[in-house]
């Protein structure tokens, strides 16, 4: 019989075994982001981004919260942050990156201040 700890670890590794999900986690390790920001950063449709976020959420790697019409995601696991640092190096301080076509509050507030 396979112990639950191995099943959980396998689910986490499976969730990490996708380039788009790794990119999302890399973006999220700098802090919370809304779905629209992730859509623009990955240049993917909302349905695709949501599908990948669902896999990450089911693996226990991210959590979400809703604010108005926006859904925000953040990493829920400190171990994954260490693993991402080991793979990609330390996260740079310029978070979040301001995306020109992004309507999220992070991007629009920065555009308005400039």
N, C-alpha and C positions, 0 to 999 in steps of 0.2 A: 504494500500500500504506500502510495506517495504522500508524504507529509504536506500539510497546508503551506508551510514555509517555502517549500520548493515550488509548489503551484503558484504562489504569490510572486516569487522571484521570476519564474518563467513568464508570467503575465507582464511584469515590468520590463523584462528584456524584450519581449515581443513588441511592446508599445514603443520601445526605443529603436527598434529595427526598421525605421522608416525615415527617409531624409527630411520630409516636410515636418514630421513631428519633432525631429531633432532641432530643426530650425526654429520651430515655435518655442520649444523649451529654451533654446539659446536666447531668443528675444525676451522670453518671460523671466529669465534669471535676473534681469535688471529691474524687475518689478511688474506690477499689475498692468495689463493691457486689455483694451476692448477688442471684440471680435473684428470690428471694422478696421482697426489698425493692423491686426494680423492678416486680414484679407489683402490690404494694400501692400504690406511688407512682402508677402509671398506671391503677390499677383495672382491670386486664386479666387474663385467664387466663394460666396458665403457658405453654400452647402458643403463644399469640399473642406473648408476650414472647420466648420462645425463637426463634420464627420471625424476628422483627425483629433479634434479636441475631445470628442466623446471617448475615443480610445484612451487618450491620456487621463481623462477623468475616471474612467472605469478601472484603470490600473492604479488609481490613487495618487497620481503624480501631480495633478492640478485640481484646483477648486474654482468655482465660479460664484459670482454674485450679480444680481441684476439691479441696475439703477436706471429708472425710467425705461426707455426702449433699448438701452445698451446693456450688453452682458460683458462683464470683465472677468478675466482669468488671471490666476497667479499660481506659481509653483507651491505645492503643498508638502514638499518633502525635502528636508535639508540634505539628505544623502545624495539626492539627484543633483543638487547644486554642486556638491563636491566632485561628483563624477563629471559634470559638464565642465567644471574648471580644469579637471585633469585632461579632458579631451580637447577643449577649445582654448584653454588658457584663461586667465582672469578676465572677468567682464569689464569692459571699458565703462567709464563713468558717464558717457553721453547717452543717458537713457531718459525718456524714450527718444528715439530718433524721430525728428519731425518729418512727416511724409506730406508732400505737396497736395496730393489728391485725397487725403484722409480727412473725413469730417469729425473725427473723434475730438473730445474736449482737450486732450493733450496737444494735439496738432493745431486746432483752431485757436486756442488761447495763446500759443506761442506765435502764431502768424499775426494775431491782432496786436501783440506787444511790439513786434518788429517795426 
